[in-house]
Amino acid sequence: MRSIETTRYTTAPLFKWRMPEKVLSILDLDQICETCDSIKDSEIQKLKKENEKLLRLIEFLQEEIKSFELKTALNEKAISLKEMVKEFTSTPDGQSALQEAFKKRAKEWKQLVNLGQMSRIKYYRLIKGMDQKTLARRLGTAQPNISRIERPGYNVPTKTLKQLNKIFRVKMEDLIGD
């Protein structure tokens, strides 16, 4: 069995460099400092260039990761909302949670109708679980027309109200209100 050796790192240099006495006698102290500063500056420039290279590399790798994630996400099979709801409601707890959430949402919609912020037509469409496109098809019109008649305060033609009455299976008074 091998023993694990630990290595200790210190910040102290392994050796101390001394300027030879001959050199010291030839150069004065200012010249030595200029040389050291020059060496220091060149090393700093080298480190800055290396740092810039590393930053570009990091940026490149981050973009590659994003690209890879996108490619992976695009290759994954998408799950439709209907499938997710079906799976969620496959248990009794899921079914009751969905019913409770729908009841809560229906109360919020009713409050919006009472405040005049939502039309009764939109309220009944949502209660029946229809989207505008489906309602438009059943009325024999285009979806933008449904958007228009769902605006609070819009004067809906009587013919349309009668059709909505049959589609929603509600009384005419329920669609027009008080």
C-alpha positions in Angstrom: 0.0 0.0 0.0 1.3 3.4 -0.9 1.5 6.2 1.5 0.2 9.6 0.4 2.8 12.3 0.6 1.7 15.9 1.2 3.5 18.7 -0.5 3.5 22.1 1.1 3.7 25.1 -1.1 5.3 28.3 0.1 5.4 31.7 -1.3 9.1 32.1 -0.4 11.4 31.8 -3.4 13.6 28.8 -3.5 16.7 30.9 -4.0 17.6 34.5 -3.5 19.3 36.1 -6.4 22.1 38.5 -5.7 23.7 40.8 -8.1 27.4 40.1 -8.5 29.7 42.7 -7.0 31.3 43.3 -10.3 28.0 44.2 -11.9 27.1 46.4 -9.0 30.3 48.3 -9.5 29.7 48.8 -13.2 25.9 49.7 -13.0 24.4 52.2 -10.7 21.2 51.5 -8.7 19.0 53.5 -11.1 20.0 51.4 -14.1 19.3 48.2 -12.2 15.8 49.5 -11.2 15.1 50.5 -14.8 16.0 47.0 -15.9 13.9 45.3 -13.3 10.9 47.6 -14.1 11.4 46.8 -17.8 11.4 43.1 -17.1 8.4 43.5 -14.8 6.4 45.5 -17.4 7.2 43.0 -20.2 6.0 40.1 -17.9 2.8 42.0 -17.0 2.1 42.5 -20.8 2.7 38.8 -21.4 0.3 37.9 -18.6 -2.3 40.4 -19.9 -2.1 38.8 -23.4 -2.5 35.4 -21.9 -5.4 36.5 -19.8 -7.1 37.9 -22.9 -6.6 34.6 -24.7 -8.1 32.7 -21.8 -11.1 35.1 -21.6 -11.7 34.6 -25.3 -11.4 30.9 -24.8 -13.9 31.0 -21.9 -16.3 33.0 -24.0 -16.0 30.6 -26.9 -16.6 27.6 -24.6 -19.6 29.3 -23.0 -21.1 29.8 -26.5 -20.4 26.2 -27.4 -22.1 25.0 -24.3 -25.2 27.1 -25.1 -25.2 25.8 -28.6 -24.9 22.2 -27.4 -27.7 22.8 -24.9 -29.9 24.2 -27.7 -29.1 21.3 -30.0 -29.9 18.8 -27.2 -33.2 20.6 -26.4 -34.2 20.5 -30.0 -33.5 16.8 -30.3 -35.6 16.0 -27.3 -39.2 15.0 -27.9 -41.5 17.8 -26.8 -44.3 16.9 -24.5 -47.7 18.5 -25.3 -49.7 20.3 -22.6 -52.5 17.8 -23.1 -50.1 14.9 -22.3 -48.8 16.7 -19.2 -52.4 17.3 -18.0 -53.4 13.8 -18.7 -50.4 12.4 -16.7 -51.1 14.9 -13.9 -54.7 14.0 -13.7 -54.1 10.2 -13.9 -54.3 10.0 -10.1 -57.3 10.9 -7.8 -55.1 13.5 -6.1 -54.2 15.1 -9.5 -57.8 15.2 -10.5 -59.0 16.9 -7.3 -56.1 19.4 -7.5 -57.1 20.3 -11.1 -60.8 20.7 -10.1 -59.8 22.9 -7.1 -57.6 25.0 -9.3 -60.4 25.3 -11.9 -62.9 26.3 -9.3 -60.5 29.0 -7.9 -59.9 30.3 -11.4 -63.7 30.4 -12.1 -64.2 32.5 -9.0 -61.6 34.9 -10.2 -63.2 35.1 -13.6 -66.6 35.8 -12.0 -65.1 38.6 -10.0 -63.7 40.1 -13.2 -67.1 39.9 -14.8 -68.8 41.6 -11.8 -66.1 44.4 -11.9 -66.8 44.8 -15.7 -63.3 43.8 -16.6 -64.3 40.6 -18.5 -67.4 40.0 -20.7 -69.9 37.3 -19.9 -69.2 35.8 -23.3 -65.5 35.3 -22.5 -66.5 34.0 -19.0 -68.7 31.3 -20.4 -66.2 30.4 -23.2 -63.5 29.9 -20.5 -65.9 27.9 -18.2 -66.7 25.6 -21.2 -62.9 25.1 -21.8 -63.0 26.6 -25.4 -60.4 28.7 -27.1 -61.4 31.6 -29.4 -60.6 29.6 -32.5 -63.0 26.8 -31.5 -65.8 29.2 -30.7 -65.2 31.1 -33.9 -65.5 27.8 -35.9 -68.8 26.9 -34.1 -70.2 30.4 -34.8 -69.0 30.3 -38.4 -66.8 33.4 -38.1 -63.2 34.3 -37.7 -61.2 34.3 -34.5 -60.7 38.2 -34.5 -64.4 38.6 -34.4 -64.5 36.5 -31.2 -61.9 38.8 -29.7 -64.0 41.8 -30.6 -67.3 40.4 -29.1 -65.5 39.4 -25.9 -64.5 43.0 -25.1 -66.4 44.3 -22.1 -69.2 46.7 -23.2 -69.2 45.5 -26.9 -72.8 45.5 -28.3 -73.2 41.9 -29.5 -75.8 41.4 -32.3 -78.9 39.5 -31.2 -78.3 36.7 -33.8 -74.9 36.1 -32.4 -76.3 36.0 -28.8 -78.8 33.4 -29.8 -76.0 31.2 -31.3 -73.9 31.7 -28.2 -77.0 30.8 -26.1 -77.1 27.4 -27.8 -73.4 26.8 -27.8 -72.9 27.6 -24.1 -76.3 26.1 -23.1 -77.1 29.1 -20.9 -80.0 31.5 -20.8 -79.9 34.7 -22.9 -80.1 36.7 -19.6 -76.9 35.0 -18.5 -75.1 36.3 -21.5 -76.3 39.9 -21.4 -76.5 40.3 -17.6 -78.7 42.8 -15.8 
